């Protein structure tokens, strides 16, 4: 990886972390506000559940997509570490291909849901219901980008002794 692409990756990681952190702070603030209004002032905001739910869904799916993209995922390698290099590469390649297939199925079946929810409006906020379901396909695209990159790296033989790709993240 070149120096320039390394800098871009660092900025992308920083930006993704910043956005996810801001969404988490906003989510926490809105939940605290909603709880305080409900229990102390007996006047809960009409959007008190819908907006935090929306932020939580976005934070969870997009945050998970970025976490996996940057290699911050949990990976159990006890068994795969015991396999010699060439068979391990084949196993890793098949495993990542199966993940790609699963993600493509999720993307395929999320399209009708998005079309259906694009018509509905959440009464408390006036937002289209699609905004609650949109993070899933976006996260799938992030995960697909990472899987394609990992497949490319495995095909080139860039796997270290521990069974993980030499540079787990992009």
C-alpha positions as MATLAB code, in Angstrom:
seq = 'XXXXXXXXXXXXXXXXXXXXXXXXXXXXXXXXXXXXXXXXXXXXXXXXXXXXXXXXXXXXXXXXXXXXXXXXXXXXXXXXXXXXXXXXXXXXXXXXXXXXXXXXXXXXXXXXXXXXXXXXXXXXXXXXXXXXXXXXXXXXXXXXXXXXXXXXXXXXXXXXXXXXXXXXXX';
ca = [
       0.000    0.000    0.000;
       1.403    3.378   -0.989;
       1.990    6.284    1.333;
      -0.811    8.354   -0.230;
      -3.397    5.563    0.011;
      -2.299    4.974    3.611;
      -3.016    8.621    4.394;
      -6.418    8.401    2.721;
      -7.216    5.286    4.726;
      -6.225    7.035    7.943;
      -8.502    9.977    7.114;
     -11.329    7.618    6.165;
     -10.941    5.777    9.483;
     -10.863    9.072   11.345;
     -13.915   10.397    9.507;
     -15.915    7.204    9.996;
     -15.042    7.146   13.694;
     -15.963   10.801   14.055;
     -19.328   10.365   12.345;
     -20.176    7.247   14.380;
     -19.104    9.019   17.582;
     -21.250   12.061   16.795;
     -24.238    9.849   16.061;
     -23.692    8.029   19.378;
     -23.509   11.313   21.292;
     -26.640   12.592   19.532;
     -28.452    9.316   20.210;
     -27.523    9.417   23.892;
     -28.554   13.069   24.209;
     -31.916   12.479   22.557;
     -32.673    9.452   24.739;
     -31.754   11.399   27.897;
     -33.890   14.342   26.756;
     -36.825   12.072   25.984;
     -36.589   10.273   29.335;
     -36.276   13.544   31.247;
     -39.258   15.045   29.445;
     -41.331   11.932   30.066;
     -40.580   11.375   33.748;
     -39.834   14.848   35.077;
     -42.158   17.013   33.009;
     -44.792   14.453   31.927;
     -44.543   15.781   28.372;
     -42.645   13.273   26.215;
     -41.741   14.434   22.707;
     -43.809   12.754   20.021;
     -40.606   11.674   18.246;
     -39.012   10.390   21.489;
     -38.767    6.797   20.308;
     -38.591    7.115   16.529;
     -35.564    9.404   16.102;
     -33.339    7.550   18.617;
     -34.356    4.230   17.008;
     -33.421    5.590   13.593;
     -30.052    6.845   14.851;
     -29.372    3.542   16.611;
     -30.056    1.541   13.448;
     -27.798    3.793   11.367;
     -25.059    3.762   14.000;
     -25.200   -0.038   14.351;
     -25.202   -1.037   10.700;
     -22.909    1.629    9.296;
     -20.590    1.393   12.314;
     -20.386   -2.387   11.901;
     -19.676   -1.987    8.190;
     -16.825    0.429    8.873;
     -15.507   -1.666   11.775;
     -15.254   -4.716    9.528;
     -13.821   -2.647    6.701;
     -11.020   -1.433    8.974;
     -10.340   -4.848   10.523;
     -11.796   -4.163   13.975;
     -13.835   -7.349   13.936;
     -13.420  -10.425   16.133;
     -11.930  -13.380   14.309;
     -11.403  -16.863   15.726;
      -8.321  -18.382   14.085;
      -7.513  -21.353   16.340;
      -8.429  -23.985   13.740;
      -7.355  -22.189   10.583;
      -3.909  -21.484   12.084;
      -3.248  -25.241   12.210;
      -3.795  -25.649    8.459;
      -0.796  -25.364    6.096;
      -0.526  -22.218    3.968;
      -1.940  -23.374    0.599;
      -4.979  -25.258    1.948;
      -5.556  -22.329    4.322;
      -5.662  -19.946    1.357;
      -8.277  -22.139   -0.329;
     -10.359  -22.322    2.866;
     -10.092  -18.554    3.359;
     -11.029  -17.911   -0.268;
     -14.102  -20.178   -0.086;
     -15.114  -18.629    3.240;
     -14.935  -15.088    1.830;
     -16.776  -16.163   -1.342;
     -19.584  -17.542    0.806;
     -19.739  -14.213    2.664;
     -19.998  -12.406   -0.686;
     -22.849  -14.721   -1.697;
     -24.670  -14.068    1.585;
     -24.257  -10.298    1.231;
     -25.545  -10.388   -2.340;
     -28.623  -12.331   -1.177;
     -29.231   -9.744    1.567;
     -28.883   -6.919   -0.969;
     -31.242   -8.669   -3.385;
     -33.944   -9.224   -0.771;
     -33.592   -5.767    0.755;
     -34.713   -4.092   -2.484;
     -38.428   -4.997   -2.163;
     -38.386   -3.899    1.471;
     -36.910   -0.547    0.475;
     -39.532   -0.097   -2.256;
     -42.316   -0.950    0.178;
     -41.093    1.343    2.956;
     -40.426    4.232    0.564;
     -44.188    4.771    0.434;
     -44.788    4.910    4.194;
     -44.240    7.940    6.397;
     -43.515    7.869   10.118;
     -46.240   10.042   11.602;
     -44.188   11.366   14.516;
     -41.347   12.699   12.366;
     -42.681   13.054    8.843;
     -39.704   11.050    7.558;
     -40.130    8.229    5.090;
     -39.939    4.780    6.674;
     -37.186    3.837    4.205;
     -34.677    5.727    6.374;
     -34.951    2.972    8.983;
     -34.198    0.215    6.446;
     -31.591    1.959    4.278;
     -28.563    1.266    6.545;
     -28.703   -2.487    5.844;
     -27.916   -2.281    2.108;
     -25.372    0.484    2.730;
     -23.581   -1.694    5.291;
     -23.749   -4.612    2.847;
     -21.993   -2.514    0.208;
     -19.243   -1.615    2.712;
     -18.868   -5.277    3.633;
     -18.834   -6.308   -0.035;
     -16.053   -3.829   -0.786;
     -14.018   -5.318    2.035;
     -14.709   -8.908    0.951;
     -13.677   -8.177   -2.642;
     -10.453   -6.614   -1.334;
      -9.781   -9.627    0.914;
     -10.456  -12.067   -1.945;
      -8.008  -10.139   -4.124;
      -5.370  -10.241   -1.365;
      -5.866  -13.967   -0.758;
      -5.710  -14.722   -4.501;
      -2.377  -12.881   -4.664;
      -1.067  -14.965   -1.756;
      -0.848  -12.103    0.700;
      -1.624  -14.168    3.799;
       0.720  -14.197    6.787;
       1.653  -17.133    9.084;
      -1.216  -16.556   11.510;
      -3.867  -17.136    8.844;
      -5.007  -13.535    8.659;
      -4.326  -11.359    5.723;
      -1.136   -9.377    6.143;
      -3.084   -6.138    6.218;
      -6.580   -7.012    7.437;
      -7.992   -3.609    6.553;
      -8.025   -1.907    3.180;
];
